[in-house]
Amino acid sequence: MEMRSAIVVGGTGLVGSSLVKLLCDSEEYVSVTVIARRKLEFEHPKLIVKIRSFNQLEEKDIEFAHEIYCCLGTTIKKAGSHEEFEKVDVEYPLQIASLAKKCGIMHFIIISAMGANDKSRVYYNRVKGKLEKELIALELQQVSIVRPSLLVGERDEFRLGEKVGEWVLKVMNPILVGPLKKYRSIEAAQLALAMKIIALYGKKSPVMIYNSAQLAKLEMPEVKEEAPISREELFNWDKFKEEHTPVDEEVVFNREKLQELQVKNDTILDNKILNKE
């Protein structure tokens, strides 16, 4: 597999920070660029951090990469208003996707939400649905939308509603089976891993949407190493004859026969030259 480079937008949040560490520790990636509003505590030789304000991003800020992972997201409480919430969860991702398209980046991978629907009665789901609809309308080369259920992990900030939901789903997860599996909570580290797997091995379609149940079961495929060739196989003449064009052993191993053949060829060549003269 070719060595890759990636851009992560929003690398300081729950999923973004986990994804950055995962990509930096991956053999598949030689360069990981993070665009964030504040400095990362994590450091790595492969890591490049660009501190930017998302409402002032320019084309020069988005260098070429094999994929962009967009992990932007906030809450209405943290944003302070519906307008600011939509700016972070809709406007900025769409702006970044447009820049990625101009820069020729082939794959845009973004975190949405399980109930995303632009016609939903739930405001949060309606906003995420609006984001997905407008993102698809940009006609990117390839866009992968991940729709996780409630995310579980250690956050820098305390969110009471999510902590309650996390506790409830922890109890409910074992009985959420069949079609209800998509409602199970999912670890942020697993979502980060799933996004990486989608980038490396996902279906190459213009638009792919993954629900939480699909994301939860994604695993890195095992790479089978070829068994080393033994000395016996390497020097097995009988096997070589079976797999390759037959060779005249009399010519190869008989020095006199080889010289005789060479003299014959030289004589034919000399005659051709004399005839031309």
Order of alpha helices (4+ residues) and beta strands (2+ residues): beta-alpha-beta-beta-beta-alpha-alpha-alpha-beta-alpha-beta-beta-alpha-beta-alpha-beta-alpha-alpha-alpha-alpha-alpha
